Every structure is written in structure tokens, then in C-alpha cells.
């Protein structure tokens, strides 16, 4: 009887809440019909496919940003601006093409971020825990590295003369960014201090070292990870009294000093805080740029000028920012004096990279979405997703849909969900309108399948109405107790706009993504279709003269 009364009361509360939580205009059928007609007219324009050459390529990777996270972030974005939230559009929602990506690793049904990064950056599926190597490489076995290395789209773009960059809210040597430049059988080998002696003796290199050696002229590198770059026990510049942030390298190398010394005469810039980053003015090097039209230049002059510009831009316009010893703080906890936002980093990166006549490739990772979910802190995760959406908006303002292919996707999902028959406009972090008809206790709309939020009080589920469930670090309840919540195995979304974006359609294997991006940009293995492209010089055109000059370029750099 008590259960029935509680359930009925809960339903009455829900009914009362649901009466006045949506706009009066939505009661009119014409409101919905007119909305649908506007959407239909926009859809009809997509028949004219954008088959331009993609001068620029941007990949936004929301680490752990499954479809439930996208939906919840959309609602949060709206509620942050005073709306109900459900009707809001994320910037990625506005992209004309959406597909699904199958995220499994070669040896894992539910994947990790390293194997998936190898797929969407290098174009081949791989084992979990490994970056930049094929599935023939075995995790933690150093002797399986050699001969199994695979190149990334960042390398393909660099070889084609484009400027390239990496921006992340994690360490720059974390799983996602490392697959762009490293070949490592263990994602946790951040520095040589994290490697077993036998791996070092066998000649394997740590990921931080590979960042500066494998592709030494990456134009933009921004994120965290300072401690992996300095000799062991070196105090951190920002936290000199905190030993946990000290350098970790055993080989005694100072990779930051080596990099700054290498680029000191090439207009290279290093920053370790927000003020230094934002003081950099990319327009200082505008005089190096000039529009080139091949119709009034001979092949020789055209190639020579391109080569000179390519040399200047790939070697001379470089920026690195390492803003924390480890990962950057959550957006909700960010020190706005010392740590840049993801949007600010993307803004600076694009302004530097776009100066290259041949265009650019940029990898942007909203990496701490994943960390928020692992910790069961949904509020942190969703605010990270909203910040990444701001960065996507900024990138769109700085580029053109006519020559820039932008893709937004995730590496994997999480066992994150929200439900409970919540009424329209219910706080995304709020309670469901009814209590459980089993234990007669309330529950939040957001829940996890497993994780650290599992808690019993006197042998029963905690009563969440007695805790501050909307605080930033509240750990949502989970069904299974784990110290860290796990990834989910379902497909994730791929949003795309720009040249050849329509090729990202349907349900695809994750490793298909970089092949589409390379095809659109005429880099990598698919170039023949670019020869007949009109409107701009063919990116597949490389004369013997340019080939020779490119060789000289590598010596100069």
C-alpha cells in the first residue's frame, strides 16, 4: 500500500511539472509543420554535393562522447542559456551529414582510446592499448613494434606540404594525440620513466620523445604533459613545491629545451600559460604570405615559390604550449588566468595553421569528457562537451565550408545514460519525477551502468535527496561498483561538413574516417580524382622540380 501511494504521488508531481514547461507556441500544429518545412528546404539543398578539394581538414574528437553524451550536452547547452534545452542545437547538430562509427578494436568488443585513435587517425584497426601500430603488434611487447608501424593522416598531410597541428585538453602524449605521431605498443609509456627496463634496452622509445623526433616539424602542439618532457626531479615551472609534478625522464633530456633551441631562429614560440599563449599574434608573420595563381606563373616558378613558402611555414611558424604537468583541468575548474580554454587554443592554432598556401590538418581533442565519465562526474563530462562545441563554433567562423572538411566524432562511448520520464526542461542533473517503486527512494535522471557512484547506506541504496547531486563533482549512482567507470561498446556518431562530407554516411568501420578525409584533401593514396579539379591548383601536382626542392626542404628543416 505504501509503495502504491508513493508511486501515485510521484506521478501526480510529474503531471503537475509537465503542464507548463514548454512554450505556448508549441501547442499549435502549424509550429511543428513550419519547422519541418524549413528543415525540408534545407535538406533539399544537400543534393548539390560539395566535391571541392579540401584545402583544410579538421578532426574534432570528443573522447568518450557517445550519443547519450551528445544529447545530454545539447540539453545542458540550452539550459545554460535559460532555455528548456531539448530544442537547442549544438554546433555539430548543424552539420549536414551524420553517420555511425563501429568502434571495436581488433581484440576488444568494447574498445580503448589507443586502438580507436589508431583507427581514425592511421586508417587501420588495432589492438587495445597500442598506438600507431597495426594489430600485429602486441601490447607491452617491445619486440613487436618494428615493422608494424603505420602512418597517420597528420603525417600524410605533412608530406603533402600542409601545416599540421594537435590541440588537446589531455596530455599531448596521451592516447588520442599520440597515435598521430607515435608508434608505441603501450599507451602508458608517456616518458622513459614509465617504461620497463627491458623495453628501453630493446630500443623502444617513449611517446614524449617520439613527439619531438618522429615528425619534428609539427607546427602547433597544445595541451598538457610537461612532466614527461623534463629530467626526473626537475621542479615544475608552475608548481615548483609539489613533487608529484616534477619531471619523470630518466635519460636526463629536457625535450622542451631541445625543441625551443631547434626553433629559436625559426620564429618558434613556446608557452606554458594562458597569458603567454594569448600574447602571441599570428599576424606578425603576415608578410610571408602571398596569393599565388598558377595561370600566370610557370611551373618552375610556381613550384619554387610554393616550396619557399612551404619551407617558411612548416619550419618557421611553430608554436607549442604545455599548460599543465599532466592533463589540463576540467573546464569547470579551469584557472582562467593560467590555463587557456579549448576554444582559445583552437583559435590560436587555426590562425597559425591557415597561413600555409597548401592548407592544414588539425586534430582537436576534447579529452576530458572521457575522464569525467570515468570518475562518474557527469557534470564535469558534459561541461567539457559543451566547451568542445564552442570550439567547433569558433573553428567554423575561422574557416569556410567550401574548402574545409570538418569532422566531429568520438572514439568510443561510456555506460552513461539519462532517463526516468523527466518532464520537458527538467535540469539535466536533476531528479526523476518519481521515486523507485522497489526501494521507495528518488533517483537522478543521470545514471551509470558501473563506476564509483555505487554506494550503500545501511545496506540499501543511498537516498540522493540527502546529498548535493547537482554539485560539480557529484558521482552519479551506478549499478555495479567499480573504482573507474568503463567505456561503452555501442556505435558513436560522425558529424561532417565541407568537401566530400557526404562520403561519411551510413554505418561505417571507424578506420574508414581518415581515408575519406585524405580523399577529400587529395593526400595519401587517393589522388587521381583531383587532377581534373578546377578552381584551384591541383594538390596532386608535384613536378620533378618540386620533388627535388622538397628534398632540399627536409635538409633545411
N, C-alpha and C positions, 0 to 999 in steps of 0.2 A: 504493500500500500504506500509506504514511504517513497519507494522508488518511483511509483506511478505519479505521485503528487509532484515530486521534484521534476520529473520529465515534463509534465503538463505545464508547470510554472516556467520551465525553461523555454518551452515552445511559445508560451504567451509573451515572454520577454522578447523572443526572437521576432514574433509577429509585430510587437509594438515598435521594435527597432527598424523593421523593414518598411514601415509605411511611408516615411518621409525622408529617405536617404538618397533619392535621385531627383534630377531636375524635372520640373513640371512639363517641359517641352517633350520629354521622352514618352509621355502618355499619348502623344499624337502619332498615329501611324505614319503620317507624312514625314515626320522627323527621320524615321528609320529608312523610309523609301528614298528620300532625297540623299541621305548619306550613302546608301547603296549605289545610287545612280552616279554620284561623284566618284566613287571608288571604281565603278564600271568604266567610266570615261577614261580614268587614269590607266586602267588595265589595258584598254584598247590601244593606247599609245605604245605599249610594250611590244606590239607587233613589229615595230621598226627597230630591229635589233642593233645594238651598238657593237659594230665589228671593227672599231678603230684599233690601232695598235696602242697598247697600254704603255705609255711612257713611264708611268709611275705605278708601283704596286705597294699596297699597304695591307698588312695582315694584323687584325686585332684579335688577340687570343684571350678570351676570358677563361682563366684556369678554373675548372670545376663548374663552369657556368652552364648547367643543364637547363632544359626547358622550364622546369618549375622555378628555377632561379631567375630566368628572364622574365617570366610572368610576375613574380613577386617584386622584382626590381622595378618593373613598369608601374605597378601599383604604388610602390614607395615613392617613385619619382613624382607621380601625380599628387600624392598626399603631402609631399614636401612643399608643394606649391599651392596647397589649400584645396585641391580637388578630391573627388572620391578616389580616383586613382585607376580604376578599371578601364576607363575610356582614354587614358593617357597613351601617348605614343613615345616609345623610346626612339632614339635616332636610328637604331638598327631596324626597328619596325618599318621604317620608311623605305628601306631598301627594296627594290622591285623583285628580287629573286630570293627564294628561300628553298633550301634543300636539307636533307638529313644526312648525317655522317655516322657510319658504323665505327665504333671506337676501339674494338677489341685489339689486344696485342697478339702477336703470333703465338705466344704461350700463355695468354691470360684472357679469360672471358670478360672480367672486369679489369680495365687497364690502369696503368700508372702514367704519370705525366712525361716520363722519359721516352718510353716506347711510342707513345702517341705523338710526341714532338718530332721524333724521327720520321713518323709517317707524314705529317702535314708540312714538314719543312724539307725533308730529303726525298719524299716520294716513294718510300718503301716501308712496309710494315716491319716491326722489330720486336724483340723480346722486352718485357718489362724491365725497368731499371737500367737500360742501356741507351746511350745517345750517339747518333751519328755513325752507327754501325749496323750491318744487316743482321738478320736473325741467325746467321751462322756464328755470331759472337755470343758468348755465354757470360752472364752477369758475374762480375768479380774475377773472372779468369783472364788475366792479362794476356796470356799467350794466344787468346782467340781474337785479339784486336787486329793485328797486322793482316792485311789482305781483305778485310771485311769492312773497311771504311766506306762510307757513302757521303757524297757531297750534297749540300743543301741549296735551296733556291737563293739564299743570300750569296753563296759562292757563285752560282750561275749568273746572278745579276752583276756581281763584281767583275767577273770575267768578261761580261758584255759591255763594260765601261760605265755601269751605273754606280752612283753613290749608294752606300748601304748603311743601315743603322739598326740598333737594338735599343729599345726602351722597355723597362720592366719595373714593377713595384717590388719584385723579389731581388735576390742576389743576381748579379749579371752572370754568375756561373751556376745558377740553379737549372733545373731540368729543362724547362722550356727554352730559354735563350741558348743554353749550351749546345743543343742539337743544331743550331745554326752555324757553329764554327768548330765544334769539338768532335772527337772520335774516342769515346770512352766506354768501357764495359761496366762502369759503375757510376751512376749519377751522383753518388755521395763522395766522390773523390774531388772535393772542392779545391783543396790545395794538397801539396805533397804531405802536409801534416795529417791529412785524413786518409792516407793510403797505407796499406800494409807493406812491410819491408820487401817482401818477395815481388810485389808489383813494381816497386821502384827499381829493384835490382834487375828486373826483366825488361826495363826500358819504357814502361808506360808513363805517360805524362799526366799530371793533374789538370783539371779543367781550367783553372785560372791561368795557368801557364799557356795552355792552348789558345785561350782567348787572344793573347798578345802575339803568339807565334804562328798559328795556322793561317790566319788571314790578317796579317799585321796592319793593314790599312783600312780597317773598318772605320767609317767616317764619324759615326756617332755611337757612343756607348753610354747608357744612362741606367742607373739602378743602384742597388746596394752591393755589399760584398767586400768592403775594404779589407777586412781582416785576412782574407785569403791572399791578398796581394803583398803583404809585408812580412818580414822575418819574424820568427817566433819571439814573443815577449815584447815586441815593439808596441808602445802605448798608442792608442788610437787618438787621432787629432781632435776628435770631439769629446771623447770620454777617456781622458788620459789616466784617471784614477781607477777605472773599472777594468780589472784584469781579464774579465771574460770577453772583452772586446779587443784584446791585444792580437797582434799578428800571429799567424799559425804556421808560417812557412819554415820548413826545416832546412831548405837549401840556402838560406841566407839572402835570397834575392828580394829586391824591392821592385816589384813589377811596375808600380806606378812611376817610380823614378826613372826606370828604364824607358817607359813609354814617353814620359814628358821630355826626356833627353833626346829621344829619337825625333820628336816633332817640334822641338824648340825653335828650329829655323824654318818651320813649315806651317806657321800660323796654327799650331795645335793648341788647344785650350783644355785645361783640367780644372774641375770644380768639385768641391766636397760639400757645398751647402747651397741653399736656395739663392741667397744673395749673389754669390759668385756666378751661378748659372744665369740668373736674370739680368746680370750686368753685361753679359755677352751680347753684342749687337751683330747679328749675322750680316747686316747691311754694310758692315765695314769692308767687306770684300766684293761689293757690287761691281767695282771697276774691272774685275776679272771676267765678267760676263759679257757676251755679245750674241745677238741673234744671228744665226747662220742659215743661209738659204743656198742649197746646193745648186740651184739653177744658175747662179751667177758665179760659182766657183768651180774651178777644175777639180777633178777627182783628187789630184795630188794636194792642192791647197786645202781642199775640204778635209781630207784625211789628216793632213798635218795640223790644221787648226783644231780639229776635234781632239787629236792626240795631245796637243799642248794644253787644251782646256781640261781634258781628262786627267792629265798628269797633275795639273794645278789643283783640280778639285778633289781627286782621290787621295792625293798625298798632303795637300796643304790646308784643306778645310776639314779639320778633325776636332772633335770635342768629346771629352769623356767626363762623366760625372758619377762619382761614387759617394752617395749621400748618407750611407749608414755602414757600420761594420758587417751587419747581416742584412736581413730584409728591411725594406722601408716600413715605417709604422702604418697601421691602419689609417685610412682617411679620417675616421672619427677621432683619432688620437694624434694626428699629424701636428707637429710643431711648425706653424706657418712661417716662422722666422728662419728656420734652418732647413726644412725639408720641402722640396717642390711637390706639387700635386702631379698626378699623371697627365692631366691636361696641359700643365705648364711645360712638362718635359716634351710632350708631343709637339707643342707649339714651336719650341726652340729647334727640335730635331728636324721638322719639316722645313723650317726657314733656312736651315743649313743645307739640307739634302737637295732641295729643289733647285739649287743654283747650277747643278750639273746639266748641261745641254742634253745629255742622254737619259736623264731621269734618275729615279731612285727606287730602292726597295727598302721598306721599313717594317720591322717586326715590333709590335707593341703588345706587351702582356699585362693584363690586369691580374697579377699573380696571386694577390692576397684574398680574392674571392674564395679560392680553394682553402686557404689557411683558416678563414673564418668558419667555413663549414666543418673542417676537420676538428676544430675546437668546439663545435656545437654553438657557435656565436653567430646566429643568423643575422642579427642586426649589423654586425661588422661586415659580413659577407655581402649583404645586399647594398650597403652604402658603397662598398668597393665596386660593385657592378654599376651603380648609378654614376660613380665617378668615371668609370671607363666609358660610359655612354656620353658623358660630357666631352671626353677626349675625342670620341668619334665625331661628335658635332664640330669640334674645333678643326679636326683634320678635313672635314668636308668643306669648311669655309676657306681653307688654305689651298685646296686643290680643285680640280674640275672633273666632273663625271665623264667628260669627253675623252680625257687622256689618262685617267687614274682609275685603276681597278682596286676597289676596296672590298675586303672580305672580313667578316666578323664571324667567329666560330668559337668553339670550346674544345678542349682536349678530351674531356670526359664529364660526366655528371656526378652527383652526390645522392645519398639516400635522404634527401631533403624533400619535404612536402609541406603543403598548407591546404587546409580544408576545414571541415566541421560545420558546413552550411552557414558560413558567416554572411551577414547581410551586406548589401552594397555600401561601400565606404567604410567598412569596418577596418580599424587600424590593422595593417598587415602584421604587426607584432602583438595584436590584441588577443583576447579570449574568444573562443567559440561561444555562441549564444546559449548553448545548452550544456548541462552537466552530463557526465557519463552515467548511463543507466546501469552500469555494473558496480562502480565504486562510489558513485554519487559525488564526484569531485569535478571541478571545472578543468578545462584544458585549453592551452593556447592553440590558435589556428596552425601555427608552425610547429612541426614535429620532425624528428629524425628517426630513421629506421634503427640506427645504432649510434653509439657515441657516448661522450662523457656526461650527457644530461640525464642519464638514468640515475634515479635516486629514490630510495625507500625511507620513509619516516615511520617508525614503529611498525615496520613490516608491510606498509602499504605505500601506494604512490603518493608523492608529495602533493599537497594542496597548493597549486600555483597561485591562488588568490592571496596567499600569505607572503609572497615574495615579489620583488620588483622585476616583473617579467618583461618590462619594456626598457630596462637599462641596457647600456651598450654591450656589456659583456655577459648578459644573461645566457646561460646554456640551456637551450630548449630541450624538453624532455625527449628521451629516446626509448625505444622498445628493448634494446639489448645493450647491456653495459660494456663499453669499450673506452680505453683511455683516449683514443682518437677515432672519430667517425670515419667511415670508409667511403670510397668512391662508389658511384652507381654505374651500372653497365648498359643503360639504355642509350639510344641514339641521341646525338646533340644536333642543334640547328646550325646551318650555314647561311648567313645573310650576305648578299653580294650586290654590288652596283658598279657600273662603269663598263669599259670594253670587255666583251666576251663574258660578262657576268652570267648570261643565260646558260652557259655551259655547266654552271653549278646548279643542277636541278635534280629532282627525284631523290632516291636513296642511294648514297654513294659510299664506297670504301674511303676511309679517311686519307689514305695515301694519294688519292686522286687530286686533292686540292692543289698542291704545288705544281702539278702538271698543267692544270688549267691556267694557273697564274703565269707560268712560263710560256705557255702557248699564246696567251693574250699579249705578253710583252715581247715575244719573238726572241726569247732567250732559251738556253738549254737545248734540248734535242729537236724541238719543233720550230722550224724557221721558214720552210719553203713557202708557206701561205703568205708570208709577209712581203715577198718580193714584188707582188703586184699592188701592194697597198699604196694608195695615193694620199696626198695631203701633207706628208712629211717624209723626210729621207728614210729609206728602208733601214730598219735596225739590223737586218741580217746582212747588210752590205759591209763587208770587210775586205778591202783590196789588199793585194800583196804589200803595197806601201804601208798601209795601216798596220798590217800584221807585223811588219818589221819594226815600225815605230812603237807598237805595243810592247815588243820585246825590250826596246830601249827604255820604255817607261818603267817596266818592272825593275830594271837595273837602277834607274834613278830613284825609285821609291824604296 
